[in-house]
Amino acid sequence: MSVFNSLREYAQAMERQGKLLRIPDMDQDQFEMTAFSYRLEDRMRTSAPAFLVERTKMNGRWYDTPVICNVLNSFKTVAMCLGVEDLSDDEREMNQVVERELLKHMNEDYRFEQIPPVEVDGAAAPCKEVKLFGDDADLDRFPWIMNNPADGGRFISTGSVIMEDPEIGRNVGTYRLQVKGPQKLGICFTGQNHGAQMMRKAIAQGKKSVPCVVATGLDPITWMMSSTRVGELGDDEFAFSGGFRGEPVELVRAETNALMAPAHAEIVIEGEISTDKEMEGPYGEMLGYIGEPAPNHFMTVKAITHREKPWVYNIWPGIGGAYLTWPWQVGHFARLKRIMPNLVKLHMPPEIPSMVIACINKRLPGEGIEAGLLIMGYRMIGFSKKMIIILDKDVDPTDITRVLHAVTTRWQPWPASLTVRQTFSFMIDPSTQRNALSSKILIDATRQLPAEGGPNVFAEDNRTVMEERAADSFKLVDERWDEYFGG
Ligand SMILES: Cc1cc2nc3c(=O)[nH]c(=O)nc-3n(C[C@H](O)[C@H](O)[C@H](O)COP(=O)(O)O)c2cc1C
């Protein structure tokens, strides 16, 4: 299996496939990159290319530092990062391939494999090509992007925050960082994340600050591991990255503290996180709404190291981020299946937050509602999902049109629904009082059996009949597909 060791190697592979668009310049003071990202979503979605902007105007200044965006925006791109060679533009097929690949790395204890990282010498580390200290370690040297006119300023949107505690171990987590001054960054630790837990421990011990390193522009698998919950507090995300990569991540020692960062990162920022707090935000959040400013910790920068002519990697919350979290989703599917043998598929559409769709092999009355309750009560998924849709196994949950077709034709809102109040939820859901509580709805859109108030005989679904009784017809069409189009 060949894996990418750096963001650049991955970008080169994208370019070889014609999936990297080079743009000479963009004026982000006019939010040109943001509008371009939305238009790529509107017009091309998962077939949109990554784009690399050679010169960017930000805060009235033209920067020659390239900015790369839209890097992981489809199951095909995730499959490519996992080393899959037989790639296709059929996203449904790629979704299945990605899930199979991820599950290969799970052991019998439902834990992902780990290969510990290795330390390399600074001389062999591209992220040490340039070293900046004191006033030279100036965040304004780089075109960090202000994504939205309502944002509180510029943010580092792809920073992997690395911290270590002698008892807990290392933690690597993607937390947004607000550029507050040449040597100052605000950090958005939400309450449940492992970084926040480390900060709470430091506060309880009376510490004034915690050493930290922020690495950005990482190889795609390490970046995914930093961005999604694959382990428990104390598990090393770099070791999970090694597990998926099949080879260890190379780390290099920081200049001003004992922490280590990926040697192939584009930019590494070293410093101390204060146990005090200041206001951070507002920011256009991942659910697609502008979040409110809130008190949070901040970091004082001590040094910056980077590659020659580094790249800034930027991400627009709500666009593409969900592909990064697929290992989380697949891991929980496997764990849920242990207690739900009738669970066939589980899908959380990347483009629709707060919704989970599960397909079950239903045989008995009540199984739909029961499945929904189990998923809702499984906190790791249930907490962030307000709408739980249960379907029969013949529906493809990745096809939202088919999902809604099944809901609108197989579902009776009464009695096949259940709402619950006051359950744990995402604090950033704009429809809540932001007190971490939400109501939730369970939609049982499985074919209702007579005992559940359904019809004596449920009408057959045209397409399912085709798939079950004329399966070879689809094979025939697939085989002749190119021929129909003159190929
Ligand atoms: C682009 C992106 C930005 C994120 N920003 C934040 C953030 O600002 N704060 C946060 O707590 N989690 C954020 N997350 C989610 C965390 O990275 C994720 O939950 C991760 O598992 C946290 O690491 P931890 O489990 O070690 O705490 C973000 C994820 C992505 C993909």
The ligand as an SDF file (V2000), in Angstrom:
LIG
                    3D

 31 33  0  0  0  0  0  0  0  0999 V2000
  -11.9450   21.3790   10.4710 C   0  0  0  0  0  0  0  0  0  0  0  0
  -12.2780   20.9680   11.8740 C   0  0  0  0  0  0  0  0  0  0  0  0
  -12.3230   21.9270   12.8760 C   0  0  0  0  0  0  0  0  0  0  0  0
  -12.6020   21.5520   14.1850 C   0  0  0  0  0  0  0  0  0  0  0  0
  -12.6340   22.5160   15.1450 N   0  0  0  0  0  0  0  0  0  0  0  0
  -12.8410   22.1760   16.4330 C   0  0  0  0  0  0  0  0  0  0  0  0
  -12.7790   23.1610   17.4470 C   0  0  0  0  0  0  0  0  0  0  0  0
  -12.5550   24.3340   17.1860 O   0  0  0  0  0  0  0  0  0  0  0  0
  -12.9720   22.7550   18.7310 N   0  0  0  0  0  0  0  0  0  0  0  0
  -13.2260   21.4380   19.0530 C   0  0  0  0  0  0  0  0  0  0  0  0
  -13.3650   21.1320   20.2340 O   0  0  0  0  0  0  0  0  0  0  0  0
  -13.3020   20.4850   18.1080 N   0  0  0  0  0  0  0  0  0  0  0  0
  -13.1110   20.8230   16.8080 C   0  0  0  0  0  0  0  0  0  0  0  0
  -13.1680   19.8710   15.8290 N   0  0  0  0  0  0  0  0  0  0  0  0
  -13.4730   18.4760   16.1940 C   0  0  0  0  0  0  0  0  0  0  0  0
  -12.2820   17.8030   16.8070 C   0  0  0  0  0  0  0  0  0  0  0  0
  -11.1310   17.9760   16.0280 O   0  0  0  0  0  0  0  0  0  0  0  0
  -12.5270   16.3050   17.0010 C   0  0  0  0  0  0  0  0  0  0  0  0
  -13.6260   16.1230   17.8620 O   0  0  0  0  0  0  0  0  0  0  0  0
  -11.3150   15.5790   17.5430 C   0  0  0  0  0  0  0  0  0  0  0  0
  -11.6690   14.2440   17.8070 O   0  0  0  0  0  0  0  0  0  0  0  0
  -10.8170   16.2400   18.8050 C   0  0  0  0  0  0  0  0  0  0  0  0
   -9.7120   15.5510   19.3120 O   0  0  0  0  0  0  0  0  0  0  0  0
   -9.7920   14.8680   20.7250 P   0  0  0  0  0  0  0  0  0  0  0  0
  -10.8000   13.7500   20.5400 O   0  0  0  0  0  0  0  0  0  0  0  0
   -8.4480   14.3470   20.9930 O   0  0  0  0  0  0  0  0  0  0  0  0
  -10.2500   15.9250   21.6520 O   0  0  0  0  0  0  0  0  0  0  0  0
  -12.8740   20.2080   14.5030 C   0  0  0  0  0  0  0  0  0  0  0  0
  -12.8280   19.2390   13.4970 C   0  0  0  0  0  0  0  0  0  0  0  0
  -12.5320   19.6200   12.1980 C   0  0  0  0  0  0  0  0  0  0  0  0
  -12.4880   18.5660   11.1350 C   0  0  0  0  0  0  0  0  0  0  0  0
  1  2  1  0
  2  3  1  0
  2 30  2  0
  3  4  2  0
  4  5  1  0
  4 28  1  0
  5  6  2  0
  6  7  1  0
  6 13  1  0
  7  8  2  0
  7  9  1  0
  9 10  1  0
 10 11  2  0
 10 12  1  0
 12 13  2  0
 13 14  1  0
 14 15  1  0
 14 28  1  0
 15 16  1  0
 16 17  1  0
 16 18  1  0
 18 19  1  0
 18 20  1  0
 20 21  1  0
 20 22  1  0
 22 23  1  0
 23 24  1  0
 24 25  2  0
 24 26  1  0
 24 27  1  0
 28 29  2  0
 29 30  1  0
 30 31  1  0
M  END
$$$$
